[in-house]
Amino acid sequence: MKRIYLVLVAAIGLTLTFECKSPYIVPATAGSVNYLHVEGFINTAGDTTVITLSRTVKLTDSVGSNPELHAAVSVVGNDGAHYALTETGKGNYIYPDFSSLSNTGKQYSLKIVTSDGKIYQSDFVPVKNSPPIDSLSFQANANGIQIYSSTHDPSNNTRYYRWDYSETWIHFSYFQSTQEVHITPSDTTIIDRLSADQIYTCWVTQSSSTLVLNSSAKLSRDIIEQNPITSIGPLSPKFAVEYSILVSQYALTGDAFNYWENLKKNTEQLGSIFDALPSEIQGNIHCISNPSFPVLGYVSAGLVAKKRLFIGGSAMPRALGTQIPSDYGGCKLDTFYFKDPVTHLDDIKRLYYGNPLPVGYLLEPFTGIKDYTGSSSFCVDCRLDGGTNQRPSFWVDKL
């Protein structure tokens, strides 16, 4: 009985504490939060290195990101070597190939000079090459699919790992359009749609937004087995036809691992009274011209290991008896006449403006084409769902 009483007192105390609190706006949130955020990895695998610069925004702002434009970004070696990156827009700065850095044994730093004249630079970091990804695997059940990655380092020198991934899947529009509007200086007609201009099959690509980390530091051997990468529910549109995931694996220093682990705790694992309290996230990038000015981000360098997995056919969750819901409820096919029998107007001209889009045509036995069918652009053009109708070079049909 006494134990129950103590619990009730604690519960009442918590209730009173929360009810008596007034809203408090953190000064940094209420004022200027125009801090530089640096995202990227100096990739020595021969792929393009992309460094993304942005400015932090307040939670109350309507924009989700604020790219940092017109900065001078470079990679600097501790031997004095200097490599300038090229700005490509939207806060992205690239260097095509750093493969010459992979076996030098030297250390490298990222230097940034922003358009307002401030100078930022990361600590010098070693080139830490990731071992290969041994395998990507998955398990399918009624709850969907869980994807795993396995790796090992025979030299026992890696120990700290981070992964991210890019997902691609096929998406079909509701109607397959075989016709398209053809506009010339003298006329506007509807013609057969070329295969290169098809808008029925699209490929949608999405990058990961969660942090995946693991360490073998407490193990006798540097082996990571069946590390969970991502899970996907059985009703996800990603599994409507065919799915592919490209997993990238990074080798980290102990300091880098601690940074990403701290960031993960602060961004993904908060929300209950049992979670860890928020802590200050200290990266390895500093404002040289004003050391008291905060900077967000952590720069590492090394060879990135990559591996791709395809899932299709009988492995898809739909084979387990699930049905993936359609987003196309309400899509219908309408008919458009060259001359409407009621209004006597040229109904087909409505198709010239892109909504609705032409789908096909109907044939009269003796007179040929009489009218066309069409539907809303959302029901016809798969690109409107965020995909591209250009088949990716890596795509392999698994159906």
N, C-alpha and C positions, 0 to 999 in steps of 0.2 A: 504493500500500500504506500509506503514511504517513497519507494522508487517511482511510482506513478506520479506522486505529488511533485517531485523534483522535475520530472519531465514537463509537467504542466506549467510550472513556474518558469522554466526555460523558454517554453513556447510563448507564454504570455509576455515575457521580457523581450523576446525577439519581435513580437507583434507591436508592442509599444514603441520599441526602438525604431521600427520602420515607419509607423504612423506619425511619429513626432518629428521625423526628419523633413527638412525643407529642401527643395531642389537646389543643387549647387552646380554652378557652371565652372569647370576648370578654367583658370585664367588663360592657359595656352589655347584652349578651344574657343574661348570668347574673343581673344585677340587674334593677332596674326600668327598663322601656322605655316608660313611660307618656307618650309624646310625642304632641302634637296633630298630626293630619294633616288638611290642608285641601284639598279637591278641588272645583273649580268654575270658572265663567267668568261674568263679569258680562255678560249677553246683552242687547244694546241693539237686537235685531232685532224686538222685540215679543213674543217667546216668553218663557215662564217661566224665570227665573233660578233654578237649583238649586245651593246650596252644601251639600256633604256634609262633616260633621265626624266624625272617628273618632280612636281612640287606637291607637298601635302596640302590637303583641303580640309575644311571644317566639316563635321558631320552634318551640319545644317545646309551646306552648299548643295546646289542642284547638280553640279558636275561631279563625276566620279574620279576624274584624274585631270591633271594640269601638266601637259608635257613641257619639258624644259628645252627651248629651241635656241639655236645659234650659239651653242657652246663649242669650245675647242677641247676635244677629248683625245687622249693619247695613252699608249702603254709605254712605260719607261722601265728599262732594265737597270739593275744595279751596276752594270758595266758601262752605263751611259747611253746605251742604244735607245732610240726613240722611234715609235711607230704611231703615226697619226691616223685616227679613225675618220670616216666620212659620214656626214650627217645625211640621213635619208628621209627625214620628216617624222612627225608625231613623237618626237623625243628619242628616236632611235639613231644610234651611231654604230657603224659597222667597220670591220676589217676582214678582208676576204679570206686570208689564210695565215694562221700563226703556227703552222706545222714546224717551222724552223726552230721554234722555241722548245719543242717537246723533250729534247735530249741534251739541252745545254747545261743543266745543273745550276743555272743561275736563278735569281729571284726577280720578280716583276711587280710593278705598281701601276695603278690607274691614276692618271692626272686629269683634272677637269678645270677649265677656266670658263666660268659662266659669262653671259653677256653683260652682267652688271659688274664684272671685274673681279669677282671673288674667286679664289684659288682653292681647290679641294684636291686631296691626294690620299690614296689608301696606303696602308703599310705595305712594305715589300713582302710578297708571299712566294713560297716555293712552287715549282711546277710539280703537281701531284697527279700522276696518271692512274686512271681507274683500270682495274683488271677487267677482262671481258665479262659480259653477262653470260653465265653458263646456260640458263634456260628461262623461258617464260612459259608459264602453265596456267591453267584455269580449272575451276571446279564449278559445275552447273548443278543447280538443284531448284526446288520450288521457289526459293528466295531470290533467284537470279544467278549471276555469275561473279565469282571472286577470282581476280587475276593475281598471280604471284610471280616473283622474280627470285632467282638464285644466283649466287656468285661465290667466288673464293679467291684468295690471294696466297699462292704457295709460299711466298716470301714472308708472309705475316706482317706486311708493312702498311697495309691500307687502314684497316680497323674501323674507320669512320666513313659512312656512306650517306649519300642523299640521292633521291630519284625524283624525276618529273616525267611527264608523259604527254603525248598528243594522240587524241582519238579521232578516227575517221569512220564514217558509216554511210551507207547508201540510203537515199531518201527518194521516193517516187511521188510525183504529183498525182492528183486524183484522176485527171483525164490526160490522155496522151494526145498531144496536138500534132496533126499531120499537115497543117496549113499555117501559113503566116502571111502577114500583110507585106506587100511589096510596093514601095513608093518610088516613082520616077518623076522627072520634071514634067512629064506630060500626062501621067495617069497614076492611079492608085488601084491596085488589084490584089487579089488573094491567090497565092501560088503554093505549090507543094513545098513543105519545109524540108530543107536539107538535113542530113544526119548530123552534120557538124553544128547545126543550129538547134538541135533537139533540146527541149526543156522539160522532159519527162523524168529523166534520171539525173540525180545530183549527188554529190559527195559533200558531206558536212564535216568540217574539222573543228575540233575544240581542244584547247590546251588545258592542262591540269590547273586547279586553283587551290590545291591542298599540299601541305608539306609531308613528304614521306622520308623518314629517317630510320637508320638502324646502325648498331655498332657491335663489333665482335671483341671490343676491348677487354671484356671480362672472360673471354673464352681462351682456351689454350691454342686454338687454331683460328685463322682468319677465314671463317666460313659463314655465309649468310644463306640459310635454306628457307625456301618458301616464304619470303618476305611479302606480306600483303601490299599490293600496289593500289588497287582500287576495286570497288564492288559496284555492280550495276543491277538494278532491280529488274525483275522479269517483264515488266510492262514498259520498259524504256524504249522509246523509238529508235535508239541505237541498235536494237536487235531486230528491227523489222525485216531486214534482208541480210545484210552482211556487215561485219564490224572488224576494225583493225586498230591496234594500239602500238605506238612507237614509244618504247621506254628508254630514257636516258639515265645513265648512272654516273655519279660524280664521286671522286675520292676527296675526302676533306681532311684538313688538319684537325686536331683536337679543339682548337679555338674556334674554327669555323663551325664545327659540329655543335659546340655549346651555344653559339649565336643562333643557329637555325632551330635548335631544340628550345631555346628560350623564346624565340619568335613563335614557334608552334604553340607553346603553352599560353602565350599571351593572345593569340588570335583564334585558336581552335578549341581549347580545352577549358575555357572559362564559362561560367554560367550558373554554377550551383555553389552552395556554401562549403562544399567538400573539395572544390577545385583549388589549385594553387593561386596565390595572390598575384596580381600583375606585378611585373618587375621591369626595371629599366633595361632596354635593349641597346647594348653597346656594340656597334659594329667596328670595322677597321678602317673607316674612311673619316677624314678630319678636314675641317675648314682651316687651311693654313693661314689665310689672311685674317681670320677671326676665330681663334681656337674655342671661344665660348659658344659659338653658333652650332646648334645640333645638326647632324647629318645622319641619314638612315641608309643602311645597306652594308653588305659584306662582299668583298671581292676575293675570288679564288682563281687559281689557274691550273690547267692540266688537260689531259686527254680524257674525253668523254666517251664512255662505252655506250653503244646503242644496239637495240634489238627490236624486231617487229614481230607481232603475233597477229594472225588472222583467225577469226571465229565465224563460221558460217555453216549453212546446211543443217545437218541433224544435231549439231552441237548447240544450236541456238535455243534459248529458253522456251520458245514457242513449241518445240518438240516435246516439252514436258507437260503440255496440255494448257498452256496459257495463251491468251489472245491479246495482242498489242492493240490498244485503242487507237482509233483514227482521229486525226485533227480535222478531218474534212466533213464533219457533219453539216448538212445543209447544201453541199455542192450539188448543183443540178445543171443539166444540159438544156440550153435554149436553142431555138431555131431562128435564123435571120434570113429573110427573103431578099432577093434582088428587088422585088417590088411587093410590098406587103399587100395581101388581097383585100384588107380592110381599109388601111390608111392610104394605100397607093404610094407610099413613100419608099425611098431606097434604104431599107433597114440595114443593109450590109455596111453602110458607111459608119455605123456605130462601132464596128470592129476595127476601124482604122486608128482609133485613139487608144488602143491597148487595154481597155477594160469595158466589156469582156474581150477575151482573146478567142480567135477562131480555133476550133478543134478539128473538125472534119467537114465533109459535105455529103449531101444526099443526092442520089441520081434518079432522074426520071427515065423510064424505059426508052422513050423515043426522043426526048428533047435534050438529054444530057443533064448537066448540073442545074438544079432548080434552086437550091438554097444551101446555106452553110449552118453548121452547129457551132455554138460557142459557150463559154462559161466565164466566170470571174477569173481574173488573172491569178488570184491566190490558189484556185483549184486547178490551174493549168500550168503555171510557171513554177517549177520546183526551186528556182533560185531565190524566190521570195521567202523561203524558209531558212535562209542563211547559208545555202550551199553554192557550189559551182557545178556547172554542167560539163566542165572539162575533166575528163578521167585522169586521176593522179598517175604519175609515171610508175609509182610503186605498187599500184593496185593489182591484185591477183584474184580472179573469180574463184570462190570456194563453194559455189552453189552446186 
